[in-house]
Amino acid sequence: MIAKIWKKVLLFVLIIACLFNVINKLVHKASMEQEVKASAEYIQEQN
């Protein structure tokens, strides 16, 4: 009985961790893209 409960709890924690990881990567990817664009604009201004 307890094993079934633990299995469900750990599966739920694993799913939440995976979702958090994916969302975190998407957020940082967008930030990186903005950083690259800002750097490109700065280089163009310098020329």
TAWOTA-V349152 format. One record per backbone hydrogen bond with DSSP energy under -0.5 kcal/mol. CO is the residue of the C=O (numbers start at 1). NH is the residue of the N-H. E is the energy in kcal/mol with one decimal. If there is no record, write none. Layout:
{{CO | NH | E} {CO | NH | E}}
This chain:
{{1 | 5 | -1.6} {2 | 6 | -2.7} {3 | 7 | -2.3} {4 | 8 | -2.0} {5 | 9 | -2.5} {6 | 10 | -3.0} {7 | 11 | -2.1} {8 | 12 | -2.3} {9 | 13 | -2.4} {10 | 14 | -2.4} {11 | 15 | -2.3} {12 | 16 | -2.4} {13 | 17 | -2.5} {14 | 18 | -2.3} {15 | 19 | -2.4} {16 | 20 | -2.5} {17 | 21 | -2.2} {18 | 22 | -2.4} {19 | 23 | -2.6} {20 | 24 | -2.4} {21 | 25 | -2.2} {22 | 26 | -2.2} {23 | 27 | -2.3} {24 | 28 | -2.2} {25 | 29 | -2.1} {26 | 30 | -1.9} {27 | 31 | -1.8} {28 | 32 | -2.3} {29 | 33 | -2.2} {30 | 34 | -2.1} {31 | 35 | -2.2} {32 | 36 | -2.3} {33 | 37 | -2.1} {34 | 38 | -2.4} {35 | 39 | -2.3} {36 | 40 | -2.4} {37 | 41 | -2.4} {38 | 42 | -2.0} {39 | 43 | -2.3} {40 | 44 | -2.1} {41 | 45 | -2.0} {42 | 46 | -1.8} {43 | 47 | -1.4}}
